[in-house]
Amino acid sequence: MRKSIHVTAGIYAAVSISFWGISFVSTKAVLVQLEPFTLLVLRFGIASLFLFLLLFLFRQPLKIKMDYLPEVFILAVLGIFVHQIIQAAALKSIQASEAGWIISFSPIFTAVLASLFLKETFTLFKAAGMSIAVLGVLLITSYGQGGSLTFHANMGYALMILSTLNWAVYSILIKKLKIPYPALTITFYTSLIGFLMTIPFFMRNNGWVQLTVLTQENWTHLLFLGIFVSAVAYWFWGKALEVMEAAKVSSFLYFEPLATVIAAVILLNEPFLLMSGAGGLLIIAGVMIVNRKYS
């Protein structure tokens, strides 16, 4: 019985990372027309409405006690507002496939934070794995989009690495806080709070003007980002964390770059750089060593 629950949780996590892997491609495509805050208002407005409908469809509780609102607010700030703004800003200057590789760096931060706040051991194996993954990140960021060794400083790479740290904090918090409500309820409120937080920036930047230039393809991307990436994926990630350890759930991020690279090559015609692929494999190898059972 316990094994079947973990298999189900693994499926939830796998679906989440598949949607998130493709999300970089859709985000990159929409950012051609929209600035980040306008994108986020539309994305999480759609997500909040969809999640609200799901609450009634599955008869999940809508009301939560005021005592838990501060914790939900913290999750919304980290997992929705800060995380998505950082990634949207990063995708202004780096390719979607590069972002996908770098996001797989997150399990390393999860392992470090777990050792600090959850008292998990940090061994030489984990240190070696971190070193290998760092080398992979350097390969990706040093060769850049042109495929030549440039060692240039790109704020997009730094922002993506920062987003992986932020996501590690979010994943550990959602497990640590143990808010006694279904994942769907928590996801609805974090999405709604994230949406409300972005509205002032949307108004300041006259975001409604940008809506007039959106094409049917842009709206297709936005619906995908709102329904599947912001609503379903966040909900499934929370459901996986309900029954599986945070480090194990985080390990599914190893496979997110694969979805990103495939989608970026097919939908955005991005080139597949050999050194980026090599760097990505080093990142995956490093984080697998960090999270290996006996490390």
C-alpha positions in Angstrom: 0.0 0.0 0.0 2.8 2.4 1.0 4.7 1.6 -2.2 1.6 2.3 -4.4 1.2 5.7 -2.7 4.8 6.6 -3.5 4.4 5.5 -7.1 1.4 7.8 -7.4 3.4 10.6 -5.8 6.1 9.9 -8.3 3.6 10.2 -11.2 2.4 13.5 -9.8 6.0 14.9 -9.6 6.8 13.6 -13.1 3.8 15.3 -14.6 4.7 18.6 -12.8 8.3 18.6 -14.1 7.1 17.8 -17.6 4.8 20.8 -17.6 7.5 23.0 -16.0 10.1 21.8 -18.5 7.9 23.0 -21.4 6.9 26.2 -19.6 10.3 27.8 -20.3 9.5 27.6 -24.0 6.0 29.1 -23.6 7.3 31.8 -21.3 10.1 32.7 -23.7 7.6 32.9 -26.6 5.1 35.1 -24.7 7.8 37.5 -23.4 8.4 38.7 -26.9 5.0 40.5 -26.6 4.6 41.0 -22.8 6.7 42.3 -20.0 7.1 39.9 -17.0 4.4 41.4 -14.7 1.8 41.4 -17.4 2.6 37.8 -18.1 2.3 36.8 -14.5 -1.0 38.6 -14.0 -2.6 36.7 -16.9 -0.9 33.4 -16.0 -2.0 33.3 -12.4 -5.3 35.0 -13.0 -6.1 32.0 -15.3 -4.6 29.6 -12.8 -6.7 31.0 -9.8 -9.9 30.8 -11.8 -9.2 27.2 -12.9 -8.2 26.1 -9.4 -11.3 27.8 -7.9 -13.4 25.6 -10.3 -11.5 22.5 -9.3 -12.2 23.2 -5.6 -15.9 22.9 -6.3 -15.5 20.0 -8.8 -13.6 17.9 -6.2 -15.4 19.3 -3.2 -12.3 20.5 -1.5 -12.4 23.0 1.4 -12.3 26.6 0.3 -12.1 28.2 3.8 -8.9 28.1 5.8 -8.2 29.3 9.3 -6.7 32.8 9.7 -3.9 31.2 11.7 -2.5 29.6 8.5 -2.7 32.7 6.3 0.8 34.0 7.1 2.3 30.6 6.2 0.3 30.5 2.9 1.4 34.0 2.2 5.1 33.1 2.6 4.6 30.2 0.2 2.9 32.5 -2.3 5.7 35.1 -2.1 8.5 32.5 -2.6 6.9 30.0 -4.9 4.7 32.3 -7.0 5.7 35.9 -6.9 9.5 35.9 -6.5 10.2 32.6 -8.3 8.2 33.5 -11.4 9.5 37.0 -11.7 13.1 35.8 -11.4 12.6 33.2 -14.1 10.8 35.6 -16.5 13.5 38.1 -16.1 16.2 35.5 -16.7 14.5 34.3 -19.9 14.8 37.8 -21.3 18.5 37.1 -21.9 19.1 33.4 -22.0 17.6 30.5 -24.1 14.8 28.3 -22.8 17.0 25.2 -23.1 19.8 26.8 -21.0 17.2 27.7 -18.3 16.0 24.1 -18.3 19.5 22.7 -17.7 20.3 25.2 -14.9 17.0 24.5 -13.1 18.2 20.9 -12.5 20.7 22.5 -10.1 17.9 22.9 -7.5 18.3 19.5 -5.8 21.8 20.5 -4.7 20.4 23.5 -2.8 17.7 21.2 -1.4 20.4 18.9 -0.1 22.3 21.7 1.5 19.2 23.3 3.1 18.1 19.9 4.3 21.4 19.4 6.1 21.1 22.8 7.7 17.5 22.9 8.7 16.4 19.2 8.7 19.6 17.9 10.2 20.4 15.6 7.3 24.0 14.5 6.9 26.3 16.2 4.4 29.0 13.9 3.2 32.0 13.9 0.8 29.8 12.3 -1.8 27.5 15.3 -1.7 30.4 17.7 -1.9 31.8 15.9 -4.9 28.4 15.9 -6.6 28.0 19.6 -6.0 31.4 20.2 -7.6 30.5 18.2 -10.7 27.2 20.1 -11.0 28.9 23.4 -10.7 31.3 22.4 -13.5 28.2 21.7 -15.6 26.8 25.1 -14.9 30.1 26.7 -15.9 30.1 24.8 -19.2 26.6 26.0 -20.1 27.2 29.6 -19.0 30.7 30.0 -20.4 29.9 28.7 -23.9 26.7 30.7 -24.1 24.3 30.8 -26.9 26.8 31.1 -29.7 28.5 27.8 -28.9 31.9 29.4 -28.4 33.9 29.8 -25.3 33.3 33.4 -24.1 33.3 33.3 -20.3 30.9 36.2 -20.4 28.8 37.4 -17.4 25.1 37.1 -18.2 22.6 38.2 -15.5 20.1 35.7 -16.9 22.3 32.8 -15.7 22.7 34.3 -12.3 19.0 34.8 -12.0 18.2 31.2 -13.0 20.6 29.9 -10.4 19.0 32.2 -7.8 15.6 30.8 -8.8 16.8 27.2 -8.1 17.8 28.3 -4.6 14.5 29.9 -4.1 12.6 26.8 -5.3 14.6 24.6 -2.9 13.5 26.9 0.0 9.9 26.7 -1.2 9.9 22.9 -1.5 11.4 22.5 2.0 9.0 25.0 3.5 5.9 23.4 2.0 7.0 20.1 3.5 8.1 21.6 6.8 5.1 23.8 7.5 2.6 20.9 7.2 -0.4 23.1 6.7 -3.4 20.8 7.4 -5.3 21.4 4.2 -5.4 19.6 0.8 -2.7 20.5 -1.7 -5.5 21.9 -4.0 -6.7 24.4 -1.4 -3.1 25.6 -0.6 -2.3 25.9 -4.3 -5.4 28.0 -5.0 -4.6 30.4 -2.2 -0.9 30.7 -3.1 -1.9 31.3 -6.8 -4.5 33.9 -5.8 -2.1 35.8 -3.6 0.5 35.7 -6.3 -2.0 37.1 -8.7 -3.1 39.9 -6.4 0.5 40.9 -5.7 1.3 41.4 -9.4 -1.8 43.5 -10.2 -0.2 46.8 -8.9 2.8 46.3 -11.2 0.4 45.5 -14.1 -1.5 48.7 -13.5 1.7 50.8 -13.2 3.0 49.5 -16.5 -0.3 49.9 -18.3 -0.4 46.1 -18.9 -3.8 46.2 -20.5 -2.3 48.0 -23.5 -0.1 45.0 -24.2 -3.1 42.7 -24.4 -4.1 44.3 -27.8 -1.0 42.9 -29.5 -1.5 39.3 -28.4 -2.0 36.7 -31.1 -4.0 33.5 -31.0 -0.6 31.6 -30.5 0.2 33.9 -27.6 -3.1 33.1 -25.9 -2.5 29.4 -26.4 0.8 29.7 -24.6 -0.9 31.7 -21.8 -3.7 29.2 -21.4 -1.1 26.4 -21.2 1.0 28.4 -18.6 -2.1 29.3 -16.5 -3.9 25.9 -16.5 -1.2 23.3 -16.8 1.9 25.0 -15.5 0.6 27.3 -12.8 -2.4 25.3 -11.7 -2.1 21.6 -12.3 1.8 21.4 -11.9 1.9 23.3 -8.6 -1.1 21.3 -7.3 0.5 18.0 -8.3 3.9 19.1 -6.8 2.1 19.8 -3.5 0.3 16.4 -3.6 3.7 14.6 -4.2 5.2 16.5 -1.2 2.3 15.3 1.0 3.5 11.7 1.0 7.1 11.8 -0.3 10.3 13.3 1.2 11.2 16.7 -0.2 14.6 15.5 -1.4 13.0 12.6 -3.3 10.4 14.8 -4.9 13.1 17.3 -5.8 15.1 14.6 -7.6 12.5 14.5 -10.3 13.9 17.9 -11.4 16.8 15.9 -13.0 14.6 15.1 -15.9 13.1 18.6 -16.4 15.8 19.8 -18.8 15.0 16.9 -21.2 11.4 18.3 -21.7 12.8 21.8 -22.0 15.4 21.0 -24.6 13.0 19.0 -26.8 10.3 21.7 -26.7 12.8 24.5 -27.3 14.3 22.8 -30.4 10.9 21.9 -31.8 8.9 25.0 -31.0 11.5 27.8 -30.8 14.0 26.4 -33.3 16.8 26.8 -30.7 20.1 25.1 -31.6 21.1 22.1 -29.6 24.7 23.0 -28.4 26.9 20.1 -27.7 28.7 21.9 -24.8 25.3 22.8 -23.3 24.3 19.2 -23.5 27.6 18.1 -21.9 27.1 20.7 -19.1 23.6 19.5 -18.5 24.7 15.9 -18.2 27.3 17.0 -15.6 24.6 18.8 -13.7 22.4 15.8 -13.7 25.3 13.5 -12.7 26.3 15.9 -9.9 22.8 16.2 -8.4 22.3 12.4 -8.6 25.5 11.9 -6.6 24.3 14.5 -4.0 21.0 12.7 -3.6 22.2 9.1 -3.8 20.8 6.8 -1.1 24.1 6.3 0.8 25.8 9.6 0.2 
